Amino acid sequence: MTVLDQASPTEAVQSTVQEPASEPIDSEAVVAVVMDFVGATLRQLDHLLERMRLSPCGPGVTGSLFQWSRRTLDGVRVTEVWQSRQYFEITFREDIQPRLSGIGLPDPEITTYEVHSFLTQGPIVAQQARGVDRSEL
């Protein structure tokens, strides 16, 4: 596992090169974690989720607030928000990392960010799910 230092919000927007943070992240604070799997495919990521008994749009693991992923020019990026850095580290060490080599996934480059605030899922409106223009409501 390659862990890059915490990036400040300005550094995250202006540059992909991470500079060392002046203060460590509090292990009890909510954190965002970005994992870049260079050379990986979305299919490999799907296999990882299957082996963890997780499914897209389903519930996450204990301590995870939410996760999303996408293809990048050089692999796959997974972005997650965790209740604490400890939850992420334990889950990564015990549930994710042991499964990586069996699927052919490389160890990810990991960057963490302290989270100031976040929102949870809003109400699901049936009309929106069917493609109704929200301005008509």
C-alpha positions in Angstrom: 0.0 0.0 0.0 1.4 3.4 -1.0 0.0 6.1 1.3 0.4 9.6 0.1 0.4 12.4 2.7 -2.7 14.3 3.5 -3.4 17.0 0.9 -5.0 20.4 1.7 -8.1 21.3 -0.3 -6.0 23.8 -2.3 -3.4 21.3 -3.2 -6.0 18.7 -4.2 -7.5 21.1 -6.7 -4.4 22.7 -8.2 -2.0 19.8 -8.4 -1.9 16.0 -8.5 1.4 16.1 -6.7 0.8 15.9 -3.0 2.8 18.0 -0.6 3.3 16.8 3.0 0.7 18.2 5.4 1.8 20.3 8.4 -0.5 18.4 10.8 -1.5 14.7 10.9 -5.1 13.7 10.5 -6.9 13.0 13.8 -7.6 9.2 13.8 -11.2 9.9 15.1 -12.1 12.5 12.5 -14.2 11.8 9.4 -11.8 11.3 6.4 -12.1 11.0 2.7 -9.8 8.4 1.1 -8.8 8.3 -2.5 -7.4 5.0 -3.8 -5.8 5.0 -7.2 -5.3 1.6 -8.7 -2.9 2.2 -11.5 -3.3 -0.4 -14.3 -6.5 -1.8 -12.9 -9.8 -2.3 -14.6 -13.4 -1.7 -13.5 -14.0 -5.4 -13.9 -11.2 -6.1 -11.4 -12.8 -3.7 -9.0 -16.2 -5.4 -9.4 -14.5 -8.7 -8.6 -13.1 -7.2 -5.4 -16.6 -6.0 -4.3 -18.0 -9.4 -5.1 -15.3 -11.1 -2.9 -16.2 -8.7 -0.1 -19.9 -9.6 -0.6 -20.7 -6.1 -1.6 -22.8 -4.9 -4.5 -23.2 -1.6 -6.4 -25.8 0.7 -4.8 -25.9 -1.6 -1.8 -24.8 -1.0 1.8 -21.1 -0.6 2.6 -19.0 -2.0 5.4 -18.9 -0.9 9.0 -17.5 2.6 9.3 -17.9 3.5 5.6 -20.2 6.5 4.9 -20.2 6.1 1.1 -18.0 5.1 -1.8 -17.9 5.8 -5.5 -15.5 4.7 -8.2 -14.6 5.5 -11.8 -12.3 4.6 -14.6 -9.3 6.9 -15.1 -6.8 7.3 -17.9 -4.3 5.0 -16.1 -6.6 2.7 -14.1 -9.4 3.0 -11.5 -10.0 5.6 -8.8 -12.1 4.7 -5.7 -13.2 7.6 -3.5 -14.6 6.9 0.0 -15.7 8.7 3.1 -15.1 7.0 6.4 -16.3 7.7 10.0 -12.7 7.7 11.0 -9.2 6.9 9.7 -9.1 3.9 12.0 -12.2 2.3 10.3 -10.5 2.7 6.9 -7.1 1.3 8.1 -8.6 -1.7 9.7 -10.9 -2.5 6.7 -8.1 -2.0 4.3 -5.7 -4.2 6.2 -8.1 -7.0 7.0 -10.6 -7.0 4.2 -9.2 -5.2 1.1 -5.5 -5.8 0.9 -5.6 -9.6 1.4 -7.9 -9.9 -1.7 -5.9 -7.6 -4.1 -3.3 -10.0 -5.4 -5.9 -12.8 -6.0 -7.8 -10.5 -8.4 -4.7 -9.1 -10.0 -5.2 -5.6 -8.5 -2.0 -3.6 -7.6 -1.7 -2.0 -4.2 -3.3 1.4 -4.5 -1.8 4.8 -4.1 -3.8 6.3 -1.2 -4.4 9.9 -0.4 -6.5 11.0 2.7 -8.3 14.2 3.3 -9.8 15.5 6.5 -13.5 16.1 6.0 -15.0 19.4 7.2 -18.6 18.3 6.4 -20.6 15.9 4.3 -24.2 15.3 3.3 -26.1 12.0 3.4 -28.5 10.6 0.9 -31.6 12.8 0.4 -35.1 11.5 -0.2 -35.6 9.4 -3.3 -38.4 10.7 -5.5 -40.0 8.2 -7.8 -40.5 10.7 -10.6 -36.7 11.6 -10.6 -35.9 7.9 -10.8 -38.0 7.7 -14.0 -36.2 10.7 -15.6 -38.8 13.4 -14.9 -37.4 16.9 -15.2 -37.1 18.3 -11.6 -38.3 21.8 -12.8 -41.7 20.3 -13.5 -42.2 19.3 -9.9 
